[in-house]
Amino acid sequence: MFNRNRFLRRVAAIASISLVAGCSLLSDGGAGGKGPIVVGTTSAPSTLDPAGAWDGSWELYRNIFQTLLAYPNGATTPQPDAAESCSFTDSSSRTYRCKLRAGAEFADGDPLNAEAVKHSIDRIRTIDAPGGPAGLLGSLDRVQALGDREVVFHLNQPDATFPFVLATPAMSIVDPDDYPARSLRTGTDVHGSGPYKLQSYEEDKQAVLVGNGKYKGFAERRNDQVTIRYFQDSASMVKALRDKRIDVTYRGLGADDILALQQHDNADLQLVDGAGTDISYLVFNPKDPWAKQPAVRKAVAQIVDRGAISHKVYKDTVDPLYSMVPKGLTGHATGFFDDYGDPSAAKARKILTAAGITRPVPLTLWYTTDRYGSETALMFRELKRQLEESGLFTITLESRPWKTYVVGYQKGEYPVFGRGWFPDFPDADNFIAPFVGEHNALGTPYPAKEITGRLLPHSRAQSDRAETVKDLEQAQQIMVNDARLIPLWQGRQFVAASDDISGGEQALDPSTIMMMWMLHRKTSW
């Protein structure tokens, strides 16, 4: 078991509970007899193959697949799940060994053995899918299967964060008989080994999960069945909650709906308001003739008014963010505020003039129409207003649905585009490493050799994460100086539920992924 002291604080723990009305989510109770618990979200999977997704698809994966390590309720570090035990076997954090649980099986009865684990990890790197999670395995040299139950990970450099990588749903263990070694699997017939089986799946509509009797791990299901329904926007999701067509809302609650739930009499609903580590930011494409110019990027950074975005667009349900690393994580800094201060068109004009740019800069800003909440379009309109009122920019706004939007930015089609980020694991490393290097989560090369070649390797050698602060602050300052990524806001976690549902405040793991097995109906009083 990975037991290095003080490796990580749980930063996504729920900070407070706001009861709209009715009984607390803390009420006790077991699985009820009122049918499946129905969860609504605006974050539909992009693929059912874990080797192809580095996005919100993980929310489904966590519940139908297993990883060697995961987070039991209340855990702040990964604990064995498909594994019986895991640990570094050397003092330099370069050899990591796991022993699997005896008799582990996939839902269809096929054995979950060391070869299945090796196959699952190897295919991620072999396929190297656009938008896939291969970038998480940069420190992995090779995987070795020893017999049926032992797996050894040989790393190419010290990496104390590697157990946290193994705990991400990207590292879900799949059946070699079902998932090709060199290509992504298509279709909806999924046999994982998680707490649930995927009984049926309709793309962009719903996923029906039923208990997996063959599951061997730490999770103790408190319900027999969960149906996840996918919505296009917050308004339709909240209407379904009020109409009792769903029991719980997860990702995607909009600011107006949150305020309505907080302020009005909702006798049969309750709301959890907790700390979050999700962020929103702008990405500048170095292939674009304007976006590639540092002066243009820095002028945008000088003009953007995060406070106005947080207040006017999101009604103070998010907080302004001045670093890619959010508040609450060890190593958080405020470089964009320290360097740029308050928004200033005059300062931005000086930046552009010094670079010989004397006419308004034309920029096209792209956003997705069906991800990150209904306020996304409003935020980009506000950004357009701020930039154009400075007299220094002419802004064109463009948008696409998520699935085609992803393809576009991976192809480098967008000069400037918006992205959101939910952490793979709650450590400052995970708000820096995924965005830098030639191959990253954005599909937009950002070499940053000082970060990738020195600062991150040095910080990953530290098992005590408090010792990483200096390296991580330096990395953030480099990102501020480059202004290739401009952070905008940090979110909070809101979960709304019917008053007969319990477990919502316990269902979010440290990466704010919902563990559906924690939800249950209250016992009648």
C-alpha positions in Angstrom: 0.0 0.0 0.0 1.3 3.5 -0.8 1.8 5.1 2.6 4.2 8.0 2.0 3.5 10.6 4.7 1.8 13.9 3.9 1.8 13.2 0.1 -1.5 14.9 -0.4 -4.3 16.7 1.3 -7.7 16.1 0.2 -8.6 19.4 -1.4 -11.9 18.4 -3.0 -13.6 17.5 0.4 -17.0 19.1 0.8 -16.6 22.3 2.8 -20.2 22.9 3.8 -23.7 21.6 3.3 -26.5 24.0 2.4 -29.9 22.6 2.9 -32.5 24.1 0.6 -35.1 22.2 2.7 -35.8 18.8 4.0 -33.4 16.4 5.7 -29.6 16.5 5.5 -27.6 14.4 3.0 -25.9 13.1 6.1 -29.0 11.1 7.1 -28.4 7.4 7.4 -30.2 4.7 5.4 -29.8 1.8 3.0 -30.8 1.0 -0.5 -34.5 1.6 -0.9 -37.2 0.0 -2.9 -38.1 2.9 -5.2 -36.2 1.7 -8.2 -32.8 2.8 -9.5 -31.2 6.0 -8.4 -31.2 8.4 -11.4 -28.2 10.8 -11.7 -28.3 13.7 -14.1 -25.1 15.3 -15.6 -24.1 17.4 -18.6 -20.9 15.5 -19.0 -21.5 12.6 -21.5 -18.7 10.2 -22.3 -16.8 10.8 -25.5 -15.9 7.1 -25.8 -16.3 3.9 -23.8 -12.7 2.9 -24.3 -10.5 4.2 -21.5 -7.5 4.4 -23.8 -9.2 7.1 -25.8 -10.3 9.6 -23.2 -8.7 12.2 -21.0 -12.0 13.9 -20.2 -15.3 13.6 -18.3 -15.7 10.1 -19.6 -13.8 9.1 -16.5 -17.0 9.6 -14.4 -18.5 6.5 -16.0 -15.3 4.5 -16.1 -14.8 4.9 -12.3 -18.0 3.0 -11.7 -17.8 0.2 -14.3 -14.1 -0.5 -14.5 -11.4 -1.0 -11.8 -8.0 0.5 -11.4 -5.2 -1.0 -9.3 -5.6 1.8 -6.8 -8.5 4.1 -6.1 -10.0 6.2 -3.3 -12.2 4.7 -0.7 -14.6 7.1 1.0 -12.6 9.5 3.2 -9.2 8.4 1.8 -6.6 11.1 0.9 -4.2 8.8 -0.9 -4.9 6.0 -3.3 -5.6 2.6 -1.7 -5.6 -0.9 -3.4 -8.8 -1.8 -5.3 -8.1 -4.3 -8.0 -4.8 -4.8 -6.3 -4.3 -6.4 -2.9 -1.3 -4.3 -2.2 1.0 -1.8 -4.0 4.2 -0.1 -3.1 7.5 1.3 -4.3 10.2 -1.3 -3.8 13.2 1.0 -4.0 14.2 4.3 -2.3 14.3 6.3 -5.5 10.6 5.8 -6.5 11.4 4.1 -9.8 10.1 0.6 -9.3 6.4 0.1 -8.3 5.0 -3.3 -7.6 1.4 -4.4 -7.2 -0.1 -7.8 -6.2 -3.6 -8.4 -7.5 -6.5 -9.8 -5.5 -6.9 -13.6 -5.8 -9.6 -14.8 -8.1 -10.4 -11.4 -9.6 -12.7 -11.6 -12.7 -14.3 -9.3 -15.3 -18.1 -9.1 -15.3 -18.2 -11.8 -18.0 -16.1 -14.2 -16.0 -12.8 -13.7 -17.8 -9.8 -13.6 -15.4 -8.4 -10.2 -14.3 -4.8 -11.1 -14.1 -1.3 -9.5 -14.5 -1.4 -9.8 -18.3 -4.7 -8.0 -18.4 -3.2 -5.1 -16.4 -0.1 -5.0 -18.6 -2.3 -5.1 -21.7 -4.4 -2.2 -20.4 -1.5 0.1 -19.7 0.6 -0.9 -22.8 -2.3 -0.2 -25.2 -2.7 3.3 -23.9 0.8 4.2 -25.1 0.7 2.0 -28.3 -2.6 3.6 -29.5 -1.6 7.1 -28.3 -5.1 8.3 -29.2 -5.6 12.0 -29.9 -7.1 13.4 -26.7 -6.2 10.1 -24.9 -4.3 9.7 -21.6 -0.9 8.6 -22.9 0.6 11.8 -21.6 0.0 10.6 -18.0 2.5 7.8 -18.5 5.5 9.9 -19.4 7.5 8.5 -16.5 6.8 4.9 -17.4 9.5 2.8 -19.0 7.9 -0.6 -19.2 5.3 -2.9 -17.5 6.3 -6.4 -16.4 3.8 -9.2 -15.6 5.1 -11.8 -13.1 2.8 -14.8 -13.0 -0.9 -14.2 -12.7 -1.0 -11.8 -9.8 2.1 -9.6 -9.8 2.7 -6.5 -11.9 5.9 -4.4 -11.8 6.1 -0.9 -13.2 9.6 0.2 -14.1 9.9 4.0 -14.4 12.4 6.0 -16.4 12.8 8.6 -13.6 11.7 9.0 -10.0 8.0 9.8 -9.8 6.3 9.9 -6.4 3.0 10.8 -8.2 2.9 7.5 -10.1 0.5 5.8 -7.6 -1.9 8.7 -8.2 -1.6 8.2 -12.0 -2.5 4.5 -11.5 -5.6 5.6 -9.6 -7.0 7.7 -12.5 -9.9 6.1 -14.4 -7.6 6.4 -17.5 -5.7 3.3 -16.1 -8.9 1.2 -16.0 -8.2 -2.5 -16.5 -9.8 -3.9 -19.6 -10.2 -7.5 -20.9 -7.5 -8.3 -23.5 -10.1 -10.5 -25.3 -12.4 -7.4 -25.9 -10.0 -4.5 -26.3 -7.5 -4.6 -29.2 -3.8 -3.9 -28.4 -3.4 -1.4 -31.3 -6.8 0.3 -31.8 -9.7 1.7 -29.9 -12.7 -0.5 -29.3 -16.1 0.6 -30.6 -19.5 -0.5 -29.6 -21.4 -0.4 -26.3 -20.9 -3.9 -25.0 -18.6 -3.3 -22.0 -17.4 -5.9 -19.5 -15.4 -4.2 -16.8 -14.7 -5.4 -13.2 -16.0 -2.4 -11.3 -18.8 -2.2 -8.7 -21.3 -2.0 -11.6 -21.9 -3.6 -14.9 -23.0 -1.5 -17.8 -26.3 -3.1 -18.7 -27.1 -0.7 -21.5 -25.9 2.5 -23.0 -27.4 5.1 -25.4 -24.9 7.7 -26.6 -25.6 11.1 -25.2 -28.8 9.8 -23.5 -28.2 7.4 -20.7 -26.2 4.7 -19.1 -27.9 2.0 -17.0 -25.6 0.5 -14.3 -26.5 -2.6 -12.3 -24.5 -4.2 -9.5 -21.6 -6.4 -10.5 -21.6 -9.6 -8.3 -18.1 -10.5 -9.4 -16.6 -7.3 -8.2 -13.7 -7.7 -5.7 -12.5 -4.4 -4.2 -13.1 -1.9 -1.4 -16.4 -0.4 -2.6 -19.5 -1.3 -0.8 -22.5 -0.6 -2.9 -25.4 1.1 -1.1 -27.7 0.7 -4.1 -28.5 -2.0 -6.6 -28.8 0.1 -9.7 -28.0 3.6 -11.0 -29.1 5.2 -14.2 -27.1 8.1 -15.5 -28.9 10.5 -17.8 -27.1 13.0 -20.0 -28.4 16.5 -20.5 -27.5 19.2 -22.9 -27.8 22.0 -20.4 -28.4 22.8 -16.7 -32.0 24.1 -17.1 -33.3 20.9 -18.6 -31.4 18.9 -15.9 -32.8 20.9 -13.0 -36.3 20.7 -14.5 -36.0 16.9 -14.5 -34.9 17.1 -10.9 -37.9 19.2 -10.0 -40.2 16.9 -12.0 -38.8 13.9 -10.1 -37.5 12.3 -13.3 -34.0 12.2 -11.8 -32.8 12.0 -8.1 -29.4 13.8 -8.2 -27.6 16.3 -10.4 -23.9 16.2 -10.8 -21.7 18.0 -13.3 -23.1 21.1 -15.1 -25.3 23.0 -12.7 -25.6 26.6 -14.1 -25.3 29.7 -12.0 -28.9 30.8 -12.3 -30.1 27.3 -11.3 -27.8 27.2 -8.3 -29.1 30.6 -7.2 -32.7 29.5 -7.6 -32.0 26.3 -5.5 -30.3 28.4 -2.8 -32.8 31.3 -2.6 -36.3 29.8 -3.2 -38.5 27.4 -1.3 -37.7 24.0 -2.5 -39.4 21.8 0.1 -38.3 18.5 -1.4 -34.7 19.4 -2.6 -31.3 19.8 -1.0 -28.1 21.3 -2.2 -24.4 20.5 -1.3 -22.0 23.5 -1.8 -18.4 22.4 -1.5 -14.9 23.3 -2.4 -13.8 22.4 -6.0 -10.6 22.3 -8.0 -12.0 22.5 -11.5 -10.6 25.5 -13.5 -11.4 27.4 -16.7 -8.8 28.9 -18.9 -7.9 30.2 -22.4 -5.4 28.4 -24.7 -3.4 30.2 -27.4 -2.3 28.3 -30.5 1.3 28.9 -31.5 0.5 28.2 -35.1 -1.8 31.2 -35.4 0.1 34.4 -36.7 -1.4 36.6 -33.9 -1.9 34.1 -31.0 1.8 33.0 -31.3 3.0 36.6 -30.5 3.8 37.0 -26.8 2.8 40.6 -26.8 -0.7 39.7 -28.0 -1.1 37.1 -25.3 0.2 39.4 -22.6 -2.1 42.2 -23.7 -5.1 39.8 -23.4 -3.9 38.8 -19.9 -3.6 42.5 -19.0 -7.2 43.2 -20.1 -9.2 40.2 -18.9 -11.3 41.1 -15.9 -11.8 37.8 -14.0 -13.9 39.5 -11.2 -16.4 40.7 -13.8 -16.6 37.2 -15.3 -17.1 35.6 -11.9 -19.7 38.1 -10.7 -21.6 39.1 -13.9 -21.6 35.7 -15.7 -21.4 33.2 -12.9 -23.2 35.1 -10.1 -20.3 34.5 -7.7 -20.6 30.7 -8.0 -17.0 30.6 -9.2 -13.9 32.4 -7.9 -11.3 34.4 -10.0 -8.1 32.4 -10.7 -4.7 33.9 -11.2 -2.7 30.7 -11.7 -3.2 27.4 -13.4 -2.9 25.8 -10.0 -6.1 26.4 -8.0 -6.4 27.6 -4.5 -6.3 24.9 -1.9 -3.4 22.9 -3.4 0.1 23.0 -2.1 2.2 25.2 -4.4 -0.7 27.5 -5.5 0.6 31.0 -6.6 -1.0 34.1 -7.9 1.4 35.0 -10.7 -1.1 36.6 -13.1 -2.3 39.0 -10.4 1.2 39.7 -9.1 2.5 40.5 -12.6 -0.5 42.2 -14.2 -2.5 43.6 -11.3 -5.9 45.0 -12.1 -7.2 45.0 -15.7 -5.8 47.9 -17.6 -6.3 48.8 -21.3 -3.5 51.4 -21.0 -1.0 48.9 -19.8 -2.1 46.5 -22.6 -1.6 49.2 -25.2 2.0 49.8 -24.0 2.7 46.0 -24.3 1.4 46.0 -27.9 3.1 49.2 -28.9 6.4 48.1 -27.6 6.1 45.1 -29.9 5.3 47.3 -32.9 1.6 46.4 -33.0 -0.4 49.6 -33.5 -3.7 48.5 -35.0 -6.4 46.4 -33.4 -5.5 42.7 -33.3 -8.0 40.3 -34.9 -8.6 37.2 -32.8 -11.1 34.4 -33.1 -12.1 32.8 -29.8 -13.6 29.3 -29.8 -15.8 27.7 -27.2 -17.9 24.5 -26.9 -21.7 24.8 -26.8 -22.5 21.8 -24.7 -19.7 21.5 -22.0 -18.8 23.4 -18.9 -22.3 24.8 -18.3 -24.7 27.1 -20.0 -22.7 30.2 -19.0 -19.8 29.4 -21.4 -21.3 31.4 -24.2 -22.1 34.3 -21.9 -18.5 34.2 -20.6 -17.1 34.4 -24.2 -19.4 37.3 -25.0 -18.1 39.0 -21.9 -14.5 38.4 -23.0 -15.3 39.8 -26.4 -16.8 42.9 -24.7 -13.8 43.4 -22.5 -11.3 43.0 -25.3 -13.1 45.1 -27.8 -13.9 48.0 -25.4 -10.1 48.3 -24.9 -9.9 49.4 -28.5 -7.0 47.0 -29.0 -8.8 43.9 -30.4 -11.5 42.9 -32.8 -13.0 39.6 -31.7 -14.9 36.9 -33.6 -16.6 34.2 -31.6 -17.1 30.7 -32.9 -18.4 27.5 -31.3 -19.1 23.8 -31.9 -20.6 20.9 -29.9 -18.0 19.1 -27.7 -17.2 16.1 -29.9 -16.4 18.2 -33.0 -14.9 20.9 -30.9 -12.3 18.5 -29.5 -11.4 17.3 -33.0 -10.9 21.0 -34.1 -8.5 22.0 -31.4 -6.5 18.7 -31.7 -6.0 19.6 -35.3 -4.8 23.1 -34.4 -7.7 24.8 -36.1 -8.5 27.4 -33.3 -6.4 30.5 -32.7 -7.6 30.9 -29.1 -10.0 28.4 -27.4 -11.5 27.8 -24.0 -11.0 24.7 -22.0 -12.0 23.4 -18.5 -10.0 21.0 -16.4 -11.0 18.6 -13.7 -7.9 17.2 -12.1 -6.7 13.6 -12.7 -5.5 13.8 -9.1 -5.5 16.7 -6.7 -1.8 17.7 -6.8 -0.3 20.9 -8.3 1.7 18.7 -10.7 -1.6 17.8 -12.4 -2.4 21.4 -13.2 1.0 21.9 -15.0 2.2 18.6 -16.5 -0.8 17.9 -18.7 -0.5 21.2 -20.5 3.2 21.3 -21.3 5.4 19.3 -23.6 5.1 18.4 -27.3 2.3 16.0 -26.6 -0.2 17.2 -24.0 -3.9 17.1 -23.1 -4.6 20.1 -25.3 -3.2 18.8 -28.5 -1.3 22.1 -28.7 2.5 21.8 -28.3 4.0 23.8 -25.5 7.7 22.7 -25.2 8.5 24.5 -21.9 11.8 22.6 -21.5 12.7 24.2 -18.1 9.4 22.8 -16.7 9.4 19.4 -18.4 13.2 18.8 -18.2 14.0 20.1 -14.7 11.3 21.4 -12.5 8.7 18.6 -12.8 11.3 15.7 -12.6 12.8 17.3 -9.5 9.4 17.8 -7.9 8.3 14.3 -8.6 11.3 12.9 -6.8 9.8 14.4 -3.6 7.5 12.0 -1.7 6.7 14.9 0.7 4.8 17.3 -1.5 5.5 20.2 0.8 9.0 20.0 -0.6 7.8 20.7 -4.1 6.6 24.2 -3.5 9.6 26.0 -4.9 9.7 23.9 -8.1 6.0 24.3 -8.7 6.0 28.1 -8.1 8.9 28.4 -10.6 6.9 26.4 -13.1 3.9 28.6 -12.7 5.9 31.7 -13.1 7.3 30.4 -16.4 3.7 29.9 -17.5 2.8 33.4 -16.5 5.8 34.8 -18.5 4.8 32.8 -21.5 1.0 33.5 -21.2 0.3 30.5 -23.5 -2.5 29.6 -21.0 -4.5 32.2 -19.2 -6.5 31.0 -16.2 -9.9 32.6 -15.7 -11.8 31.0 -12.7 -11.9 28.2 -10.2 -15.2 26.4 -9.6 -17.0 25.0 -6.6 -18.8 21.7 -6.4 -22.6 21.8 -6.3 -24.7 18.6 -6.0 -28.5 19.0 -5.9 -30.6 16.0 -4.8 -34.1 15.0 -3.9 -34.6 15.0 -0.1 -34.9 11.2 0.0 -31.3 10.7 -1.3 -28.4 10.3 1.0 -24.6 10.0 0.5 -24.1 12.9 -1.9 -21.5 14.6 0.3 -19.6 11.3 0.6 -19.8 10.4 -3.1 -17.1 12.7 -4.5 -13.5 11.3 -4.5 -10.5 13.7 -4.2 -10.6 14.3 -8.0 -14.4 15.2 -7.6 -15.5 12.1 -9.6 -18.7 10.7 -8.3 -18.6 7.2 -6.7 -22.2 6.2 -7.5 -22.1 3.3 -5.1 -22.2 5.8 -2.1 -25.7 7.1 -3.1 -28.7 5.6 -1.4 -32.2 6.3 -0.3 -33.0 7.3 3.2 -34.7 5.1 5.7 -38.2 6.4 6.5 -38.3 8.2 9.9 
